[in-house]
């Protein structure tokens, strides 16, 4: 960490400014893409339409078992 601080103090201030802007934009784009991918996996599946309500018990059990952590 000390070496990075020494390096950044030796280069001109305008290069530091360019690096700050590029880092901010790059990290922001990476974060939004990561958040988008996590959001896609976090979407719950809608419950199925059932003619007999007792069929829902079987579906609920299988759904819960399929989502259980291994």
N, C-alpha and C positions, 0 to 999 in steps of 0.2 A: 504494500500500500504506500509505503514511503517512497518507493521508486516511481510510482505513478504520479505522486504529488510533485516530486522533483522534476520529472519529465514535463508535466503540464506547466510548471513554472518557467521552464526554459523555452517553450515555444511561444510564438506571438499570441496576443490576446484574441486576435480575430480568428485564428485557427481553433482556439478553445471554444469560441462562440459557435463556429461551424460544427465542431464535434458535439456540442451540447444540443444543437438543433437536430442534427442527424440522429443522435441517440434518442432524443425525445420522440421524434416521428417514428423511428424504427421500433422502439419499445411499445409505443402506443398502438401501432398496427399489429404487432405480435400479440399484445394483450387482447385487443378486440377480436382477433381471429381465434385465439384460445378460448375466450369467453363465448364466442359464437359456437364453437365445437362442443363445449361443455353444455351449453344451453340446448343443443340438438339432442344430446343423450339424456338430458334431464326431463324431456317431455313425457308426461304420463300417457299411457295408452287408454283410449276411451273404453268404458265397459261395454261388453257385447249386449245386443238386444236379445232378450230371451222370452220365449212364449210361456215357459213354466218358471216361476220364480225359484223353485227348488233346484233348478239346474244351475242357478247362480252360485250355490254353495260349492259345487264341484269345480266350477270355473275359478272361483275365488281362491280355493285351496291350491289349485294347480298354478295360478298366477303368482300366489305368494311363494310357493316353493321354487318357481322358476326364477324369481327375483332375489331369493335368499343368497347372502354371501357364502362363498364356498370356504 
